[in-house]
């Protein structure tokens, strides 16, 4: 049983106190975004005005998850997700705030020492200092472990000298505090010298920190993205984040802990889109009928509502799990939320633009901006391709571990008797009923298949899509069950959307499972690879032109 029922049922609830607390913030933040944020201007000028940043700081939005003792709002993951719904109405602001706190200062929050927290968090919480996260390099994107930036310990052992370049750094031009990942030499216990990644807290004031001009981007144009260069930057040893050589793990923990909020952000945006497009569909007439009366337009509204419902269900289920005492690791769930939501957001924005027709394409309306802004969601904080591999392989590891344990168990119990003959105690029930012989072959087959699948990205993609759908179905069912049992208004609508989603997901999963059979008619992997190989060998489209007559 993959699903631990007690973790997903009943759906997480927050207390009345928490509900009141979050509602204190929701009103003022909504008011600020409605009255003070000019998204069109931010997009056009490609920067957020200083007074807007100051306003965000005054609302406490630079320190949402920083504890109150350091001047932050001390919000739970659930409350952070709730505010994310509003903040996401401007992509540039959402990315600026997320780069600052979901990744930029997150390392100090989760692995910083008390001294590091006391020194840096108060000014980061107020927005006086802005943070950035420096991992990606010109030659190191998805393969984060291949970074080349170096940190060399000084003769006296008091500081590290940092050298290297980072690219596409959000807030790179605004930040005064950077979380930077660099290679350091480690002497292992056995005396071997190894090159390992270490995380550092770097202040711009340390010197040798420069940045390039802001990048000119498709979307989230108002967020600052640039190259950051370190040239003999002196970083005191007390600014190592976590352990020397333990930086890769720090980077993954930071990224894993931030992804869940993309779900509520995307859902917030889509709910807004539904309102805006419904207004148009119910007033615009063609063929003497309102747009809202046409089946193909109705289908789009249902599509958007189902996506928003499922994203929201996944996001708040995951946030609720993360808020439980004992902090279970929800990095796979968070990755599933990220993949599902980013793809759902992109599809929904495209449908919303379509409902508006020609108007949707015009700069006077916000739809084209939403389209441009949402495209980044499939790329950053881990591309969806990498995350699909992560989701599938983590699941496989779990299954693999159970099987390996069974097989190990079996091998341990094959012993030789005094004559040197192998005696198979594994088969004998009275020896504690170890792996039944009929299962041993299955277990071996299963493991060997696991090993072949691990190299098969197309198969892994299907596995992850199945798992994402299962988690999405679970979240929607759990949420709809809660809606019915506590009698939420419109709970029958919850059930309707859940039924639609689960039926569709069930059929998609069955098809994916069919494709996973090696010789199934549904499985075109070998053809796909063959076609791709031929195209890539020539680096071109291969077919003759339809008008060609040469042989």
RODO-2510 file (C-alpha; in nm, 4 decimals, decimal comma):
residues 551
     n   res          X          Y          Z
     1     x     0,0000     0,0000     0,0000
     2     x     0,1673     0,3172    -0,1261
     3     x    -0,0760     0,5543     0,0419
     4     x    -0,0593     0,5847     0,4197
     5     x    -0,4249     0,6637     0,4792
     6     x    -0,3739     0,8451     0,8082
     7     x    -0,1508     1,0987     0,6357
     8     x    -0,4047     1,2000     0,3708
     9     x    -0,7414     1,1342     0,5414
    10     x    -0,9027     1,3314     0,6905
    11     x    -0,8022     1,6413     0,4948
    12     x    -0,5875     1,8780     0,7078
    13     x    -0,7796     2,1384     0,9116
    14     x    -0,6483     2,4580     1,0637
    15     x    -0,7619     2,5885     1,4007
    16     x    -0,9990     2,8849     1,4428
    17     x    -0,7099     3,0909     1,5796
    18     x    -0,5039     3,0215     1,2684
    19     x    -0,8003     3,1005     1,0468
    20     x    -0,8477     3,4365     1,2193
    21     x    -0,4745     3,5032     1,1990
    22     x    -0,4561     3,4358     0,8254
    23     x    -0,7635     3,6477     0,7599
    24     x    -0,5908     3,9427     0,9285
    25     x    -0,3320     3,9285     0,6478
    26     x    -0,5547     3,8371     0,3528
    27     x    -0,7559     4,1610     0,3532
    28     x    -0,4661     4,4100     0,3598
    29     x    -0,2640     4,2113     0,1037
    30     x    -0,5613     4,1897    -0,1359
    31     x    -0,6211     4,5635    -0,0922
    32     x    -0,2536     4,6411    -0,1630
    33     x    -0,2489     4,4317    -0,4817
    34     x    -0,5779     4,5808    -0,6026
    35     x    -0,4849     4,9439    -0,5351
    36     x    -0,1078     4,9825    -0,5300
    37     x     0,0257     4,7299    -0,7805
    38     x     0,0356     4,8361    -1,1465
    39     x     0,1191     4,5043    -1,3131
    40     x     0,1004     4,6424    -1,6636
    41     x     0,3597     4,9083    -1,5813
    42     x     0,5847     4,6589    -1,3990
    43     x     0,5765     4,4337    -1,7078
    44     x     0,6408     4,7234    -1,9478
    45     x     0,9194     4,8945    -1,7489
    46     x     1,0721     4,5578    -1,6539
    47     x     1,1123     4,6612    -1,2915
    48     x     0,9162     4,6818    -0,9686
    49     x     0,9076     5,0430    -0,8402
    50     x     1,0908     5,0987    -0,5078
    51     x     0,7701     5,2234    -0,3417
    52     x     0,5947     4,8959    -0,4326
    53     x     0,8827     4,6970    -0,2790
    54     x     0,8619     4,9170     0,0306
    55     x     0,4869     4,8548     0,0544
    56     x     0,5436     4,4791     0,0339
    57     x     0,8038     4,5135     0,3103
    58     x     0,5663     4,7117     0,5305
    59     x     0,3083     4,4341     0,4984
    60     x     0,5715     4,1858     0,6243
    61     x     0,5764     3,9932     0,2968
    62     x     0,9566     3,9611     0,2911
    63     x     0,9509     3,7541     0,6097
    64     x     0,6405     3,5397     0,5851
    65     x     0,8012     3,2228     0,7201
    66     x     1,0710     3,3853     0,9349
    67     x     0,9880     3,3333     1,3056
    68     x     0,8460     3,6307     1,4937
    69     x     1,1489     3,6482     1,7246
    70     x     1,3536     3,7554     1,4200
    71     x     1,0934     4,0069     1,3045
    72     x     0,9078     3,7821     1,0594
    73     x     0,5399     3,6879     1,0415
    74     x     0,6131     3,3296     1,1505
    75     x     0,3557     3,1815     0,9135
    76     x     0,3014     2,8089     0,8723
    77     x     0,3357     2,6501     0,5270
    78     x    -0,0437     2,6519     0,4982
    79     x    -0,0669     3,0261     0,5644
    80     x     0,2257     3,0961     0,3313
    81     x     0,0380     2,9072     0,0590
    82     x    -0,2767     3,1126     0,1299
    83     x    -0,0982     3,4458     0,0834
    84     x     0,0733     3,3043    -0,2250
    85     x    -0,2668     3,2912    -0,3972
    86     x    -0,2932     3,6701    -0,3807
    87     x     0,0729     3,7536    -0,4435
    88     x     0,0762     3,5397    -0,7581
    89     x    -0,1603     3,7850    -0,9292
    90     x     0,1593     3,9668    -1,0263
    91     x     0,4178     3,7193    -1,1550
    92     x     0,7138     3,9568    -1,1157
    93     x     0,6354     4,0316    -0,7506
    94     x     0,5637     3,6652    -0,6765
    95     x     0,9031     3,5609    -0,8151
    96     x     1,0894     3,8421    -0,6377
    97     x     0,9381     3,7454    -0,3011
    98     x     0,9791     3,3710    -0,3597
    99     x     1,3425     3,3994    -0,4723
   100     x     1,4062     3,5990    -0,1548
   101     x     1,2399     3,3742     0,1020
   102     x     1,1524     3,0375    -0,0532
   103     x     1,5133     2,9861    -0,1665
   104     x     1,7350     3,2928    -0,0993
   105     x     1,7189     3,2961     0,2804
   106     x     1,5674     2,9494     0,3268
   107     x     1,9091     2,7934     0,3945
   108     x     1,9654     3,0239     0,6944
   109     x     1,6177     2,9318     0,8157
   110     x     1,6580     2,5541     0,7922
   111     x     2,0293     2,4931     0,8517
   112     x     2,1659     2,8215     0,9881
   113     x     2,3230     2,8430     1,3344
   114     x     2,1614     3,0609     1,6017
   115     x     2,4335     3,3209     1,5401
   116     x     2,3703     3,3222     1,1648
   117     x     1,9950     3,3568     1,2181
   118     x     2,0303     3,6417     1,4681
   119     x     2,2729     3,8229     1,2416
   120     x     2,0872     3,7995     0,9104
   121     x     1,7173     3,7211     0,9536
   122     x     1,5882     4,0492     1,1057
   123     x     1,6971     4,2666     0,8099
   124     x     1,5854     3,9994     0,5621
   125     x     1,2439     3,9813     0,7316
   126     x     1,1872     4,3553     0,7007
   127     x     1,2953     4,3667     0,3372
   128     x     1,5800     4,6050     0,4203
   129     x     1,8051     4,3318     0,2828
   130     x     1,7013     4,1176    -0,0135
   131     x     1,8332     3,7621    -0,0571
   132     x     1,9270     3,5587    -0,3652
   133     x     2,0063     3,1912    -0,4246
   134     x     2,3183     3,1233    -0,6353
   135     x     2,3401     2,7700    -0,7685
   136     x     2,3040     2,7721    -1,1497
   137     x     2,6139     2,8360    -1,3627
   138     x     2,6759     2,8702    -1,7383
   139     x     2,7742     2,5024    -1,7553
   140     x     2,5586     2,3689    -1,4738
   141     x     2,1783     2,3814    -1,4896
   142     x     1,9700     2,0744    -1,4099
   143     x     2,2938     1,8902    -1,3277
   144     x     2,3470     2,1012    -1,0153
   145     x     2,6280     1,8790    -0,8901
   146     x     2,8533     1,9871    -1,1781
   147     x     2,9161     2,3449    -1,0554
   148     x     3,2678     2,4896    -1,0962
   149     x     3,2644     2,7933    -0,8624
   150     x     3,5472     2,7452    -0,6094
   151     x     3,6027     2,8330    -0,2467
   152     x     3,9597     2,7959    -0,1204
   153     x     4,0491     2,8061     0,2485
   154     x     4,2993     3,0772     0,3422
   155     x     4,6422     2,9937     0,4938
   156     x     4,5303     3,1010     0,8410
   157     x     4,2060     2,9027     0,8064
   158     x     3,9907     3,2066     0,8878
   159     x     3,8113     3,2611     0,5594
   160     x     3,7408     3,1161     0,2163
   161     x     3,8267     3,2884    -0,1113
   162     x     3,5321     3,2555    -0,3482
   163     x     3,5701     3,2641    -0,7279
   164     x     3,3195     3,1919    -1,0035
   165     x     3,0127     3,3031    -1,1966
   166     x     2,6449     3,2269    -1,1483
   167     x     2,3747     3,2855    -1,4120
   168     x     2,0005     3,3597    -1,4147
   169     x     2,0033     3,4654    -1,0514
   170     x     1,6656     3,6035    -0,9434
   171     x     1,7191     3,9213    -0,7348
   172     x     2,0883     3,9071    -0,8323
   173     x     2,1038     4,2829    -0,8864
   174     x     1,8981     4,3719    -0,5764
   175     x     2,0353     4,1315    -0,3189
   176     x     2,2754     4,2141    -0,0387
   177     x     2,2799     3,8559     0,0960
   178     x     2,3520     3,5532    -0,1244
   179     x     2,3341     3,1813    -0,0546
   180     x     2,6196     3,0583    -0,2740
   181     x     2,7247     2,7026    -0,3603
   182     x     3,0883     2,6326    -0,4404
   183     x     3,3388     2,3454    -0,4603
   184     x     3,5729     2,2996    -0,1657
   185     x     3,8522     2,0518    -0,1030
   186     x     3,7704     1,8043     0,1712
   187     x     4,0178     1,5661     0,3318
   188     x     3,8287     1,2429     0,3984
   189     x     3,8909     1,0274     0,7077
   190     x     4,1123     0,7941     0,5032
   191     x     4,3269     1,0895     0,3940
   192     x     4,1828     1,1094     0,0415
   193     x     4,1235     1,4589    -0,0927
   194     x     3,7763     1,5025    -0,2386
   195     x     3,6048     1,7900    -0,4118
   196     x     3,2695     1,8570    -0,2486
   197     x     3,0088     2,1312    -0,2604
   198     x     2,9697     2,3701     0,0332
   199     x     2,7021     2,6338     0,0939
   200     x     2,8011     2,9854     0,2054
   201     x     2,6221     3,2974     0,3256
   202     x     2,7859     3,5768     0,1267
   203     x     2,7330     3,9484     0,1875
   204     x     2,7662     4,1886    -0,1021
   205     x     2,9787     4,3994     0,1363
   206     x     3,2468     4,1281     0,1520
   207     x     3,3791     4,2750    -0,1748
   208     x     3,4490     4,1179    -0,5123
   209     x     3,0753     4,0709    -0,5764
   210     x     2,9498     4,2160    -0,9069
   211     x     2,6499     4,1540    -1,1293
   212     x     2,5673     4,1811    -1,4980
   213     x     2,2865     4,3783    -1,6587
   214     x     1,9305     4,2566    -1,5966
   215     x     1,8227     3,9895    -1,8460
   216     x     1,5470     4,0800    -2,0936
   217     x     1,2886     3,8039    -2,0446
   218     x     0,9738     3,6651    -2,2056
   219     x     0,7720     3,6892    -1,8852
   220     x     0,8099     3,7852    -1,5170
   221     x     0,9797     4,0867    -1,6737
   222     x     0,9688     4,2982    -1,3610
   223     x     1,1678     4,0479    -1,1580
   224     x     1,5418     4,1070    -1,1579
   225     x     1,7461     3,8265    -1,3192
   226     x     2,1187     3,8624    -1,3838
   227     x     2,4625     3,7078    -1,3682
   228     x     2,6492     3,7334    -1,0396
   229     x     3,0300     3,7169    -1,0300
   230     x     3,2552     3,6458    -0,7332
   231     x     3,6179     3,7471    -0,7565
   232     x     3,8359     3,6663    -0,4554
   233     x     3,5401     3,7313    -0,2273
   234     x     3,6527     3,6808     0,1333
   235     x     3,3946     3,4704     0,3184
   236     x     3,4615     3,4132     0,6913
   237     x     3,4531     3,0441     0,7921
   238     x     3,1631     3,1164     1,0279
   239     x     2,9554     3,1901     0,7163
   240     x     2,9574     2,8287     0,6027
   241     x     2,5954     2,7115     0,5903
   242     x     2,5596     2,3616     0,7316
   243     x     2,8744     2,1524     0,7048
   244     x     3,1779     2,1973     0,4822
   245     x     3,1199     1,9511     0,1978
   246     x     2,7501     1,9160     0,2821
   247     x     2,6304     2,1804     0,0378
   248     x     2,4590     1,9638    -0,2215
   249     x     2,2206     1,8328     0,0421
   250     x     2,1580     2,1888     0,1644
   251     x     2,0712     2,2977    -0,1910
   252     x     1,8279     2,0080    -0,2400
   253     x     1,6627     2,0651     0,1003
   254     x     1,6110     2,4321     0,0167
   255     x     1,4629     2,3597    -0,3270
   256     x     1,2520     2,0685    -0,2030
   257     x     1,0992     2,2762     0,0763
   258     x     0,9832     2,5594    -0,1483
   259     x     0,8048     2,3908    -0,4356
   260     x     0,4682     2,3178    -0,2727
   261     x     0,3598     2,6837    -0,2825
   262     x     0,3450     2,6858    -0,6621
   263     x     0,0164     2,4940    -0,6345
   264     x    -0,1750     2,7564    -0,4405
   265     x    -0,0170     3,0357    -0,6472
   266     x    -0,1295     2,8753    -0,9739
   267     x    -0,4761     2,8015    -0,8348
   268     x    -0,5120     3,1626    -0,7188
   269     x    -0,4315     3,2834    -1,0680
   270     x    -0,6747     3,0427    -1,2364
   271     x    -0,9606     3,1312    -1,0003
   272     x    -0,9080     3,4949    -1,0992
   273     x    -0,9013     3,3955    -1,4684
   274     x    -1,2310     3,2073    -1,4305
   275     x    -1,3976     3,5202    -1,2900
   276     x    -1,2585     3,7479    -1,5601
   277     x    -1,3408     3,5169    -1,8506
   278     x    -1,6861     3,4201    -1,7158
   279     x    -1,7811     3,7899    -1,7173
   280     x    -1,6856     3,8055    -2,0861
   281     x    -1,8502     3,4755    -2,1811
   282     x    -2,1810     3,5757    -2,0209
   283     x    -2,2008     3,9136    -2,1986
   284     x    -2,0418     3,8572    -2,5413
   285     x    -2,2925     3,7453    -2,8062
   286     x    -2,2306     3,5642    -3,1344
   287     x    -2,4945     3,3962    -3,3550
   288     x    -2,7536     3,5546    -3,1252
   289     x    -2,6319     3,3462    -2,8329
   290     x    -2,4050     3,4220    -2,5411
   291     x    -2,0626     3,2573    -2,5581
   292     x    -2,1490     3,0867    -2,2299
   293     x    -2,4174     2,8839    -2,4095
   294     x    -2,1750     2,7086    -2,6452
   295     x    -2,0590     2,3609    -2,5467
   296     x    -1,6969     2,4155    -2,6479
   297     x    -1,6782     2,7262    -2,4292
   298     x    -1,8479     2,5509    -2,1375
   299     x    -1,5903     2,2742    -2,1631
   300     x    -1,3121     2,5306    -2,1102
   301     x    -1,4707     2,6607    -1,7886
   302     x    -1,5074     2,3087    -1,6542
   303     x    -1,1450     2,2348    -1,7501
   304     x    -1,0174     2,5407    -1,5600
   305     x    -1,2312     2,4736    -1,2521
   306     x    -1,1218     2,1090    -1,2309
   307     x    -0,7542     2,2058    -1,2613
   308     x    -0,7867     2,4782    -0,9966
   309     x    -0,9704     2,2427    -0,7612
   310     x    -0,7131     1,9646    -0,7892
   311     x    -0,4128     2,1990    -0,7622
   312     x    -0,5577     2,3588    -0,4532
   313     x    -0,6384     2,0203    -0,3016
   314     x    -0,2821     1,8962    -0,3599
   315     x    -0,1202     2,2204    -0,2422
   316     x    -0,3073     2,2422     0,0890
   317     x    -0,2848     1,8691     0,1564
   318     x     0,0933     1,8940     0,1106
   319     x     0,1243     2,2139     0,3158
   320     x    -0,0862     2,0539     0,5889
   321     x     0,1417     1,7488     0,5955
   322     x     0,4488     1,9730     0,6094
   323     x     0,3005     2,1625     0,9046
   324     x     0,2576     1,8478     1,1134
   325     x     0,4877     1,8096     1,4110
   326     x     0,7751     1,5721     1,3398
   327     x     0,8229     1,7314     0,9960
   328     x     0,7714     1,4410     0,7560
   329     x     0,9726     1,4729     0,4341
   330     x     0,7257     1,5839     0,1674
   331     x     0,9730     1,6579    -0,1112
   332     x     0,8173     1,4089    -0,3551
   333     x     0,4672     1,5419    -0,2868
   334     x     0,5938     1,8976    -0,3318
   335     x     0,7552     1,7993    -0,6633
   336     x     0,4243     1,6457    -0,7762
   337     x     0,2410     1,9669    -0,6870
   338     x     0,4965     2,1686    -0,8841
   339     x     0,4724     1,9548    -1,1999
   340     x     0,0936     1,9282    -1,1951
   341     x     0,0353     2,2968    -1,1168
   342     x     0,2840     2,4467    -1,3590
   343     x     0,1451     2,2433    -1,6489
   344     x    -0,2128     2,3064    -1,5385
   345     x    -0,1515     2,6810    -1,5123
   346     x    -0,0024     2,6989    -1,8612
   347     x    -0,2950     2,5041    -2,0113
   348     x    -0,5575     2,7112    -1,8256
   349     x    -0,4068     3,0476    -1,9206
   350     x    -0,4071     2,9339    -2,2830
   351     x    -0,7771     2,8381    -2,2585
   352     x    -0,8667     3,1668    -2,0879
   353     x    -0,6952     3,3601    -2,3661
   354     x    -0,8903     3,1526    -2,6198
   355     x    -1,2250     3,2389    -2,4559
   356     x    -1,1428     3,6080    -2,5062
   357     x    -1,0533     3,5465    -2,8709
   358     x    -0,8793     3,8419    -3,0368
   359     x    -0,9034     4,0494    -2,7180
   360     x    -0,6951     3,7915    -2,5337
   361     x    -0,4080     3,8565    -2,7708
   362     x    -0,3995     4,2310    -2,7035
   363     x    -0,1626     4,4078    -2,4642
   364     x    -0,4595     4,6072    -2,3265
   365     x    -0,5782     4,2925    -2,1511
   366     x    -0,3793     4,0951    -1,8923
   367     x    -0,4206     3,7517    -2,0537
   368     x    -0,1117     3,7662    -2,2737
   369     x     0,0926     3,8722    -1,9719
   370     x    -0,0383     3,5803    -1,7667
   371     x     0,0562     3,3525    -2,0560
   372     x     0,4117     3,4874    -2,0698
   373     x     0,4508     3,4924    -1,6920
   374     x     0,3275     3,1374    -1,6363
   375     x     0,5629     2,9738    -1,8875
   376     x     0,8584     2,9969    -1,6480
   377     x     0,6808     2,7720    -1,3968
   378     x     0,7628     2,4607    -1,6023
   379     x     1,1326     2,5517    -1,6060
   380     x     1,2571     2,6933    -1,2797
   381     x     1,3051     2,5352    -0,9347
   382     x     1,3773     2,2090    -1,1176
   383     x     1,2540     2,1508    -1,4728
   384     x     0,9474     1,9305    -1,4943
   385     x     1,1531     1,6703    -1,6831
   386     x     1,4044     1,6385    -1,3997
   387     x     1,1267     1,6386    -1,1399
   388     x     0,9426     1,3602    -1,3229
   389     x     1,2585     1,1484    -1,3054
   390     x     1,2936     1,2351    -0,9360
   391     x     0,9312     1,1417    -0,8598
   392     x     0,9504     0,8096    -1,0447
   393     x     1,2940     0,7082    -0,9158
   394     x     1,2127     0,7948    -0,5548
   395     x     0,9062     0,5745    -0,5798
   396     x     1,1163     0,3005    -0,7407
   397     x     1,3765     0,3276    -0,4674
   398     x     1,1064     0,2620    -0,2108
   399     x     0,9728    -0,0396    -0,4030
   400     x     1,3288    -0,1499    -0,4780
   401     x     1,4263    -0,1358    -0,1117
   402     x     1,1369    -0,3613    -0,0090
   403     x     1,2297    -0,6117    -0,2801
   404     x     1,6017    -0,5980    -0,2072
   405     x     1,5303    -0,6681     0,1584
   406     x     1,3288    -0,9737     0,0565
   407     x     1,6042    -1,0983    -0,1716
   408     x     1,8792    -1,0297     0,0830
   409     x     1,6746    -1,2237     0,3312
   410     x     1,6527    -1,5127     0,0911
   411     x     2,0266    -1,5145     0,0150
   412     x     2,1242    -1,5042     0,3815
   413     x     1,9139    -1,8122     0,4377
   414     x     2,0808    -2,0228     0,1700
   415     x     2,3486    -2,1891     0,3830
   416     x     2,5738    -2,4914     0,3315
   417     x     2,5452    -2,7947     0,5538
   418     x     2,8472    -2,9925     0,6745
   419     x     2,8839    -3,1768     0,3438
   420     x     2,9111    -2,8450     0,1574
   421     x     2,5811    -2,8944    -0,0174
   422     x     2,3583    -2,5880    -0,0370
   423     x     2,0591    -2,6255     0,1910
   424     x     1,7741    -2,3906     0,1139
   425     x     1,6174    -2,2989     0,4439
   426     x     1,4313    -2,0179     0,2685
   427     x     1,1745    -2,2659     0,1455
   428     x     1,1055    -2,4268     0,4799
   429     x     0,7973    -2,2798     0,6396
   430     x     0,9027    -2,3780     0,9907
   431     x     1,2166    -2,1649     0,9574
   432     x     1,0001    -1,8557     0,9981
   433     x     0,8343    -1,8546     0,6585
   434     x     1,0870    -1,6384     0,4768
   435     x     1,0326    -1,5318     0,1177
   436     x     0,8206    -1,7993    -0,0381
   437     x     1,0048    -1,9664    -0,3284
   438     x     0,7295    -1,8734    -0,5683
   439     x     0,7932    -1,5081    -0,4795
   440     x     1,1698    -1,5241    -0,5064
   441     x     1,1610    -1,5430    -0,8838
   442     x     0,9020    -1,2617    -0,8949
   443     x     1,1129    -1,0459    -0,6679
   444     x     1,4183    -1,1000    -0,8864
   445     x     1,2225    -1,0246    -1,2037
   446     x     1,0788    -0,7178    -1,0466
   447     x     1,4210    -0,5905    -0,9433
   448     x     1,5685    -0,6545    -1,2853
   449     x     1,2757    -0,4691    -1,4414
   450     x     1,3283    -0,1846    -1,1978
   451     x     1,6896    -0,1686    -1,3095
   452     x     1,5922    -0,1581    -1,6769
   453     x     1,3245     0,1036    -1,6157
   454     x     1,5724     0,3291    -1,4379
   455     x     1,7527     0,3860    -1,7670
   456     x     1,4301     0,4270    -1,9614
   457     x     1,3256     0,7907    -1,9351
   458     x     1,0118     0,7425    -2,1430
   459     x     0,8972     0,4645    -1,9115
   460     x     0,9879     0,6663    -1,6021
   461     x     0,7847     0,9587    -1,7317
   462     x     0,4779     0,7337    -1,7448
   463     x     0,5437     0,6028    -1,3964
   464     x     0,5663     0,9566    -1,2607
   465     x     0,2526     1,0675    -1,4457
   466     x     0,0642     0,7743    -1,2921
   467     x     0,1936     0,8620    -0,9451
   468     x     0,1129     1,2329    -0,9871
   469     x    -0,2414     1,1431    -1,0951
   470     x    -0,2813     0,9101    -0,7976
   471     x    -0,1692     1,1801    -0,5546
   472     x    -0,3968     1,4327    -0,7259
   473     x    -0,6936     1,1929    -0,7051
   474     x    -0,6176     1,1234    -0,3394
   475     x    -0,6008     1,4946    -0,2549
   476     x    -0,9243     1,5761    -0,4374
   477     x    -1,1116     1,2828    -0,2809
   478     x    -0,9832     1,3696     0,0664
   479     x    -1,0821     1,7362     0,0280
   480     x    -1,4244     1,6589    -0,1191
   481     x    -1,4898     1,4121     0,1642
   482     x    -1,4168     1,6847     0,4162
   483     x    -1,6444     1,9275     0,2286
   484     x    -1,9343     1,6817     0,2508
   485     x    -1,8768     1,5779     0,6091
   486     x    -1,8625     1,9311     0,7482
   487     x    -2,1329     2,0546     0,5102
   488     x    -1,9320     2,3260     0,3331
   489     x    -2,1464     2,5355     0,1004
   490     x    -2,1458     2,4098    -0,2602
   491     x    -1,9952     2,0802    -0,1481
   492     x    -2,1870     1,9034    -0,4247
   493     x    -1,9748     2,1069    -0,6692
   494     x    -1,6594     1,9686    -0,4995
   495     x    -1,7931     1,6186    -0,5613
   496     x    -1,8774     1,6980    -0,9230
   497     x    -1,5271     1,8308    -1,0021
   498     x    -1,3640     1,5422    -0,8132
   499     x    -1,5664     1,2857    -1,0097
   500     x    -1,4754     1,4468    -1,3409
   501     x    -1,1066     1,4578    -1,2549
   502     x    -1,0866     1,1054    -1,1113
   503     x    -1,2642     0,9488    -1,4092
   504     x    -1,0309     1,1173    -1,6556
   505     x    -0,7205     1,0374    -1,4502
   506     x    -0,8279     0,6745    -1,4179
   507     x    -0,8484     0,6356    -1,7974
   508     x    -0,5163     0,8131    -1,8493
   509     x    -0,3471     0,5911    -1,5915
   510     x    -0,4847     0,2757    -1,7510
   511     x    -0,3481     0,3863    -2,0848
   512     x    -0,0073     0,4656    -1,9313
   513     x    -0,0023     0,1264    -1,7597
   514     x    -0,0779    -0,0385    -2,0918
   515     x     0,2086     0,1539    -2,2524
   516     x     0,4451     0,0290    -1,9833
   517     x     0,4135    -0,3260    -2,1146
   518     x     0,7261    -0,3800    -2,3210
   519     x     0,5609    -0,5178    -2,6341
   520     x     0,2282    -0,3379    -2,6125
   521     x     0,0821    -0,1831    -2,9281
   522     x     0,0404     0,1343    -2,7211
   523     x     0,4144     0,1567    -2,6584
   524     x     0,5849     0,3497    -2,9370
   525     x     0,9080     0,4227    -2,7477
   526     x     1,1390     0,2450    -2,9908
   527     x     0,9856     0,4262    -3,2894
   528     x     1,0035     0,7598    -3,1060
   529     x     1,3713     0,7092    -3,0259
   530     x     1,4510     0,5962    -3,3790
   531     x     1,2834     0,9034    -3,5318
   532     x     1,4566     1,1356    -3,2846
   533     x     1,7946     0,9747    -3,3489
   534     x     1,7655     1,0277    -3,7252
   535     x     1,6542     1,3910    -3,6822
   536     x     1,9349     1,4662    -3,4364
   537     x     2,2036     1,2995    -3,6483
   538     x     2,1191     1,5401    -3,9308
   539     x     2,0129     1,8193    -3,6928
   540     x     1,7213     1,8883    -3,9248
   541     x     1,3743     1,7869    -4,0409
   542     x     1,4400     1,4936    -4,2741
   543     x     1,1408     1,4463    -4,5036
   544     x     1,1558     1,5720    -4,8609
   545     x     0,9373     1,8703    -4,9343
   546     x     0,5837     1,7732    -5,0466
   547     x     0,6574     1,9410    -5,3818
   548     x     0,9884     1,7601    -5,4376
   549     x     1,0313     1,5144    -5,7243
   550     x     1,3956     1,4206    -5,6840
   551     x     1,4714     1,0677    -5,5686
***
